[in-house]
Structures are given as structure tokens and as C-alpha cells.
Amino acid sequence: MFLTISTTGTPERPATDLGFLLHKHPGRAQAFSTSHGTAHVLYPEASAERCTAALLLEVDPVALVRRGKGKGKGRGGAPDSALAQYVNDRPYAASSLLSVAMSTVFKSALRGVCTAMPERAQSPLPLRIEVPALPARGGAELVRKLFGPLGWASVEAEPVALDVQFPEWGDSRYVRLILEGELRLADALRQLYVLLPVLDDAKHYWVAPDEVDKLLRAGDGWLAEHPEQKLITSRYLSRRWGLTRQAMERLELARLAESDDLDVEDVDNAVDETTDTEERPVPLAERRRSAILEALRAAGAATVLDLGCGQGQLVQALLKDVRFTGIVGVDVSVRALAIAARRLRLDRMGERQADRVTLLQGSLTYTDKRLTGYDAAVLSEVIEHLDLPRLPALEYAVFGAARPRTVIVTTPNVEYNVRWETLPAGHVRHGDHRFEWTRAEFRDWAEQVAARHGYGVAYAGVGDDDPEVGPPTQMAVFTRTEPKDRNEAKAA
């Protein structure tokens, strides 16, 4: 991955002054070790009229994986595949890796410090910055919304085709970014430092509380008044609500403190009012788990299968309710199950509590005798991860072979996608989704499954119900109407 910074000059103020401002000599290439590879600084051109500095980051995929977040797919996670850890876009597309390299290699330039030319460092330069491959979750329009208000004369975000030989495949989620305008070099670098990971919507490292200070330092002078401040802050802090709220409050405090119409007491009252009245929005995933738990309680289930349990969030919620006496989490991914075990602290769990929970590795498209005899099964945000031809196999394994008394299925409502401001038109919510259904398509599938296997089915929405496009998540609750086997029939 790389970016280039170009400027023009005159004999009196040569463009090669860029080397002083970046603290990197135009006459030689330099290399710097980082925790994820090697950063190179070189100058493809260096004359009094025009000078270009290039930052090239060679990412070591093995080092990236060993440090724990090599997949770097942000809020949705990466495909759980051993190969995906090493073969992905991280070495080629601008991301938080490049931001960290910038902060390491151009540390003084980011602060606007240049002892050799202090006045030049504080003056606007004619700049042209290019990033050939920039992930843009939100598309080219979001790129323009983020950089447009920051003083650039021109913001070009050219979508990169998936394959130039097959234009009918459409565009990828990457753009070629070109920024042109007169800005201080430090301001331009700070904007990139924040907005590269914001557009990628991922960070390769754990976001700790000190990230708030980093954001406010880099955003000083532009973030407080940016129209997309909330989106920038949330994404930069990996949607950690507590940190996002803290950053927003500090930005509001700084904005009010600069106002000539308010004194310190007014500022304190304004911030206190925001803090007291603003409520934390409940994440959709949390609302989905609550809806599932409510449906399980209404069904009177005591033993529950969480099929496709992932990292164990629903299993953890089930354990908190003593009425669920037997809980089994099943996932095809050994890695996900290991994370779930750590989340649940199975190695430190008391004997009585440990007897209530089991984690199993298995595929949901194959019948499994271990999954019979349970009151209920949950398929939460699972079916959309299967190729459509594989759905009948899952259907039979769950409804035909395991045959729990109750089955709960949740899946995205594709009609609601138009309400996600940062989701490009025609895109699904997660890169691993094989499909997303309308409400009619989901109900058609559910009715057919229920008819084939002797179940009744009822429907509910999860999340705010939009009058035009419905709720973001749709849920079906299947209740078995036919006996499970001949013994049940005889008993009846």
C-alpha cells in the first residue's frame, strides 16, 4: 500500500522544501521498521518546480496475523478461513496500517514541526495527494463527504472496477483518491491519519481509551465543525459507544469554548445537559438477542441449541437466565468456538454452571445425532451465510432430523438496506452474506419449510419498524405441530 504527496514550487521557494517538512531527504530512499512490515520513503521526482514523496508500506502478512488482527475486517469480522488470514487486501489497500506508518515515519510533520523552516511548515502549500487503492465502505460519495468540507479544491474518488476485462461485474469497494488544494502539510497528514481507517471502517489493533486523545489531537481545527463528525468519531473508535460519547462530548466542549457568546459556566451547563438527557442507543445485535430470549421464554424452552453460535454472545445471554438448563453452542469454526470459550470463561466456570453449557464443532448442513432432543433451536443471522443450494440440507438437518419443538430464525431484511446511509446501493450488509431476502421472500421460504416438516410459523420484526421498508431484522418462530416420532404419536 502506498500514497504520494506532491507539491510545486519556484526558484525562490523550491518544491524540494517538502523534504525539510517531512524530515526525509529527497536524495535517498529510506526504510523504517514497523510492527507489521517495512515502510519506505522515496522521491520519484525532486526538482525546484515539482517534488513528490512516496510512502510505501510493505506489509508482512505473517507478522500481521501473529499480532492478532490480521484479517482486519472491521465490525463484521473476516471470513473464518486459515487462508484468509494471509491472503487479503491488507498489503495492498490503504488502512489503519498506513495511518500508523505515517505517524511513525512523519511524526514531526504531523505535528507541524520543522526547525529548519518553521514559517514554511505553518504556511499552506499547493498539494496533490494520491492513494491508488482506498477501501471506501460507503462509496465514492462518502469519500467526497468526508474530504469535501476540509478545504480541498478538488476531491476525486474514482471507483476501481472489480475487473477491467469484465466491466459488467461492476465496481469494487475501492476508490482511487486524488486530493488537490492549498493546505498546510500537517493538516493534510492529520486528515489522512484519521480518515483512512474511517473509510476502511476497520482497525488492525485494539481500540483503547487513549484513542480518544489521538483522534482529538489529529482532528484539532477541523473535526469539531465537520458535518460528518458523528460518523467519523464512531468509525475511528470502532463503534465503541463509551469512547465515542466521550469524544463527542469533548468536541462539543471545545466548540462551545471557542464561541464568543458563551462563558465557562454556559459551557459546563451545555455539556451537562447533553450528558444527562442523551440516551445510549441500543445496538441492533442487542435488540435481536433480547427478541430471541423473549421468544424462547414464551415457548417455555429449557434446553436450547444455538446453531452457528459464533463467538458465543447469545450463549452468554442464555446462561444469565436460570430457566435455560441446557445450552449448546454449535459452530463450524474451531476458532470461533475458542473465542466463545474465552468469552464464557469456561476454564474458570463453576461446576454447576459448566454443566449447563456445551460447545460443539459441527456443520449445520449435515445431520447430527448430538442435536436431537432439545426444546428449541436458534439460527440467528446464519442462513444468509449459506449458498442457496445448501439451504435444503440445513433445513433437513434442523427441521427434519433434529426436530426441536421450537425453531427461531432471524435474518436481515434487505428492503431496510436503503436506510443504512453508509451502505452502497445494491450491496449486502456483510461481505460473507450469500443473499439477503425481502420480507416476502423470507415468508415464502418459511411457509414452505413449515409445511414440509410439520411446523406452524409466526413472524416478528426486530428493530425500529419503518413504515415503508419494515424492520432491519426479520424473525420467524416455528412451532412443531406434528409429533416428532411414532412414540410421540402413540402417546398422543
N, C-alpha and C positions, 0 to 999 in steps of 0.2 A: 504494500500500500504506500502511496506517496501523495505529496502535494507540492505545488510550486508557488513561489512568491516572486513576482516580477515588479520592477519599478523602472521609471525612465528618469533621465537627468540631463544636465547641461555641463559644459566645461567648468563653470563656476561651482556647480553643485552636482558632481558626478553621481551616476546611478550606483556606482560601486560603494557608496556610503552605506548601502544596505548591509555590506559585510561588517561594518562597525556596529550597526544597530543590532544585528543578530549575533555579534561576537564570534563570527566564523569567517575566516579569511577566504576570499574568493579564489586565491591562487592554489588551493589544495583541497582535496577531498578528506573528510574526517569521518571516523567511525566511533560510535559510542555504544557501550553495552547497556542493555535494559534487561529487565527480568523476563521478558518474553521474546528476545531476539536482539538484533543489532540495528541501530539507527545510523544512517549515513547522511551527511550533509555535503552537497556538491553544487557547483555552479556551472550549469550548461552554457551560460553566456555571462560575460562580465566585461562591460565596456562603460565609458563615460555616458553613452547615450542610453544603454539598456543593460540591466543586470537581473539575472534570475537565480534564485536559490531554490534548491530542491531538497526536501526531506524524504528520504526513502527508508521505510521500516521493513526489515526482513524478519518476519515472524517465524519463530521456531514452534511448529505445531505440537511437538512432544513436550516442550517446556510449558506451553500454554495449558495442555491437559494436566500435566503434573501439578500445576499450581491451582487446579481445581475448577476453573470455569472456562475450559477450552471451547465448549460449544457455544457459549455466549449468545443465546437466542432470546434473551430478554424475558418478558413477562410470561410467554408461553412455554419456554424451555425448548431444548433442541431435540431432534429425533433421537430416541434412545437406541443408538447403534454404535458398536465399537468403532466402525469405520468413520462415522460422522464426527467423532472426536478429532480425527486427524485430517479429514477431507471436508473442508467447509470454506466459507468465504472470508474467514478472519485474516489470512495472509494477503488478501487482495483488495478488500473494501475498507474504506476509512471508518474508524470506530473509536471507542474509548482507548484502544491500544495506541492509536495515533495521537490522541489527545495527551496521553501520559508521556509519550515520546516527546511531544512538543514542550511539555512542561519541564522535561529533563534537559533537553538539548537547547531550548531557547528560554531558559529560566529568567535571565536578566532582561531579555527583550519583552517577555510577557509583563514584567514589572515596569517597563518603560525606562529602564536604567541604561545609560550609556555615558560613562565618564569622559570618553574621547569627544563625543558630540552631544552634549545634553540638550542643546536647543533643537538639534535635528530630531532627537528622539521624541520631543514634545510637539513637533510640527507634523501636519498632515503630509502624506506622500501620495503620489499617483500610484496606486497599487492595482495589480491584477493577480488574483489568486485562483488557482485551478486545482480541483480534486477530481480526478478522472472517474473514480468509482465510489460513489457515496450512497450507502443504503438510505432510503427515504421512506420510512413507514408513515404514509400519509401522502406520498406522491410529490410531484414537482410543485404542485400548488402550495403544499405545506412549506417546502423549501423557500418559496418566494415570500410566504407569510412571515417566516422567521427572520430572513435576512433583509427583506424589503425595508422595514422601518429603521434599519441601523445605519443609514447614511450612504449606502452604496448607490452609485449612479446606475448601475446595471447588475441585475441578478439573473443569470441564465442557469436554468436547471433542465438539461436535455435528457429525457428518458433514454435509458440504454435498452436496446432490443434484446429479447431473450436469445435470438439467433438471427443474424443479419441475412442468412440464407433462407430463413423461413419467416418472413415478416408477418404472416398470418397468425403466428404464435403470440404476437403482441409484445408489450414492453415488460421488462423485469421491474423489480422494486428498486433498482439502482438508477442514479442520475449522474450525469457529468456536470459538475458545478463550476461556474465561472463567475467570479465577483470582480467588478471593476468600480473604482471610485477613489476619492481622496480621503484617506483616513490616517490616523496615527497607526503606526505599525503595531504598537502594544494593544490598541483597541481591536484591530483586526484579529490578532492572535487570540485574544481573550474570547472573542465571539466564537471563533472556531473551536477553542478548547471546550466551551460549553455545548455548542450546537451539534458538533459531530456525534457525540453519544446520544444526544436528544433525538436526532433524526434516525439513528440506528435503533433507538429505543432499547438499548442493552448496555450493560457494563460488564467488563471481564473480571471485576473484583467486587467483593462485598461492600455495600454502601454503609458506611459507619456515620455516626453523628458529625464527625469533622468534615463530611462532605458538604454540609450546610455552609460552613465557613469558606470552603473552596469556591462554592457557587457564588456566594455574595462577593467575594474578592474579585472573581473573574467577571461577574455581572455588574460591578460598580460602574455607575454612569449610564447604563443602558437597560438593565433588566427591570428596574422598578417601574419604568414607564412603558415597557413593551406590551403591546396588546395581547400577545400570546404568553404572558408571564406565567399563568397557571399551568399551561401545558408544559412549558419549558421546565418549570420547577418540579413538577410531578415526575416527568420522564427522567430528568437528570438525577433525581433522588430515587429512581427505580420504584416509583409509586409507593414509597413508604410513607404512610399518611402522617405519622407523627413528625417526621423530619420535614415533610412538605409544608405542613401547617406552621411549623416553627419558622421555616424560611419565608413563607408568605407574610407572617406577622412582622418579621424583622424588615422585610422590604417595605411594608406599609408604614412602619415606624420611620424608616429612613426617608420615605417620600413625604410624609407629613412634617418631619423635622425640617425639611428644606423649604416648606411653604412659609411665605412672609405673613400669612394671615393667622397662624396658629402659634401659641406659645407652648412650653413644655407640658403644662397641665392639660391643655387641649389634646396634645399628642397622646398622653397617657390614658386619658378618658376614651379617646377614639379606639386605641388598641384594646383596652379592657372591654369595651362594648363589643368589639368583634370577637374577642375570645369567649365572652360569656354567652353570646347569642348564637354563634355558629355551631351547627351540629355536624358531627362526623358522618359522612355518607357511608351507608352500609354497602360493602362491595357485593357485586352480583354473586360471586362464589359463596359468600357467607349466607346470602339470602337463599341460594339454591340448597345449601346444606340444611338450613332451617326448614325449608319446604319438604325436603326428603324426610327429615326426622319427624315432622308433624304427620306426614302420610304413613310412616311406619307405626307411629303410636296409634293412629286411628285404625290401622289394620290389626292392632293387637299383636304385632310380631315380637317375639322374644329372641329368636335366632335369625341372624341376618348375614347374607353374603354381600360383600362389596366387590363387585366384579369389575376389574380394571381400576383397582384401588389407588394406583399411582403412588404418591408419597405419603398416603395414609391420613389425609385431612379428615375424611368422613369417618374412618375407623376411630380416630381420636375423639371426634364428637360423639360417636356412639358409646364409647367407653365411659363418658361422663354421665350417662343415664343408666342407672342400675337395672331398669326394666329389660335392657338388652343383655341377656345372659350368655349368649354365644355369638361371637362376631368373627367372621372370616374375611380377610382381605386377599384377593387374588389378582395377580398381575403377571404378564408375560415377561416383564423386565426384572431381572435379578437386581440391577442397580436401584430401581425404584423401590423395591422391597427392602433393600438395605437402608435406604434413606428413611423409609417408613418405620423400620425397626428403631432407628436412632431417634426419630421424632417421638415415638411412643415410649422410648427408654425401656425396651423390653428386658435388657440385661439388668436393670435395676428395679423392675416392677415386682411388687409383692406377689406371693404365690396365688392368692385368691384372685387378684386382678389378672394375672397372667393366664389363669385357667379360662378366662372369658374370651381371649383373643388368639387367633392363629393367622399367620401369614403364609400363603401358598403360592408357589410359582406354577403357572399353567396358562395355556392358551384357551381363550373363550370360544374358539371355533371348533373345539373338539369336546366330545362328551367326557365327563369326568365323574366317576362314582363318588369321589370325595365331596361333591357338591349337592348330593341328594339329601333330603330330609330336613331342609331348612324352611322356616316360616316365610322368609322374604328374601328377595334378591334385588340389588340396586345396580343399574347401569347408568351411571352419572357421567354425561359427556363422553361416552365411549363409542357409540355406534358410528358416529361420523368419522372416526379414525380408521374404519374398515373400508376396503374396497367393496363396492356394491355387490359384486358376485359372491363375496364371502358372508354377506348378511344372512342368507338362509342357513348356513352352517351354525352361526351364532344363535339364530332363532331356535333351531332344533336342540342345540346343546342346553339352552336355558329353559325354554318353554316346553320342549318335548321330552328331554331326558331328566334334567334336574327337577323341573316342575314344582317350584315353591308355590305356596298358597298366594303370595303377592309378588309382583314384579313391578319395580318403579324404573322408568326410563326417562332421562332428560336429554335434551339435545338443543343446539342453537336454533332459533327462528331466523332464517335467512332474510325474511322480509324486514326485520328490525335493523339489518346492517346499514341501511341508509341513514340511520340515526347516529352511527359512530362517525364523528367528524374526521377522525384521522385514518379511517379505513377506505382505501381507494375503491372506486366503483368496480363491481364485479369480483372483488377479492373475498376470500373466506377469512374467518377470524383467526385462524391458526394455520401455519404452513403445512401441518400434517393432516388437516381435515381433507378427506376424500370427497366429501359432499356436505352440503347444508340444505335442509329442507324447508319449504314453506309450511305453514300450518296445515294446509290441505294435504300436502304430500305426506306429512308425518301422520296425520289421522288416517289416511288411506292405508299406509303401511300397518299402523297399529290395529285397525279393524280387521285386516286380513290375518295378522298374526293371532289375534284373539279368536277369530272364527276357526282357524285351523287347529288350535290347541286347547279349546275349551275354556276360554277366559272371557270375562267381561272387562270393559275398559272405560275409564273416566279420564278427563283431561283437566289440566290446570296450567296457568301461566306463572312464571317466576320473574319478578322484577316489575318495574312500572309498566302498566298496560297502555300502550299508545293506541289511541282510538283509530288510527289509520293502519298501522303495521303490526299491532299486537305487542306482546311482551318480548324481551330479549331471549328468554329461555322458555321452551315448551316442555311440559311434563305429562306423561301418561302413566296411570296407575292401573295395572292389570290385576284382576282378582279371579282366581280359578273357580269356575262354575261346575266343571266336570270332575268326578272322582279321579284321584291320582292313579290308582291301580285297581285291580279286581278286588283286593281285600277291602279297600275303602268302599267299593260298590256294594259288596256283600254287607258290610257294616251299616251302610245306609239303608 
